[in-house]
Amino acid sequence: MTAPNAAAPSTTSGNGELNWLLDELVQRVGSIRKALVLSSDGLATGASQDLTREDGEHLAAVASGFHSLAKG
């Protein structure tokens, strides 16, 4: 069981290599609130700081589904 504000999904190597880059993107671009990077199989591999693990996984599943539908 995870805490309500669990940490954002980590990168594949587990050390947050992409998270800092996404945090910078969110800070620099005013119209972006949160950012998420997915692997080719739809798993969250990086997320901005204020995106919870649950929200990241949910958004990853939705985006993966849309991608699958778009491919046909």
Residue pairs with C-beta under 8 A, 6 or more apart in sequence:
2 53
2 54
4 52
5 52
6 52
6 53
6 54
7 53
8 19
8 46
8 47
8 48
8 49
8 50
8 51
8 52
8 53
8 56
9 36
9 43
9 44
9 45
9 46
9 47
9 53
9 56
9 57
9 60
10 16
10 19
10 46
11 17
11 18
11 19
11 45
11 46
12 39
12 45
16 46
17 46
18 37
18 45
18 46
19 46
19 47
19 48
19 49
21 46
22 35
22 36
22 37
22 46
22 47
22 48
23 48
23 49
25 32
25 35
25 48
26 32
26 33
26 34
26 35
26 48
26 49
26 50
33 50
34 47
34 48
34 50
34 51
34 55
35 47
35 48
35 51
36 44
36 46
36 47
36 48
36 51
36 56
36 59
36 60
36 63
37 44
37 45
37 46
37 47
38 44
38 45
38 60
38 63
38 64
39 45
41 64
42 60
42 61
42 63
42 64
42 67
43 60
44 56
44 57
44 59
44 60
47 56
51 59
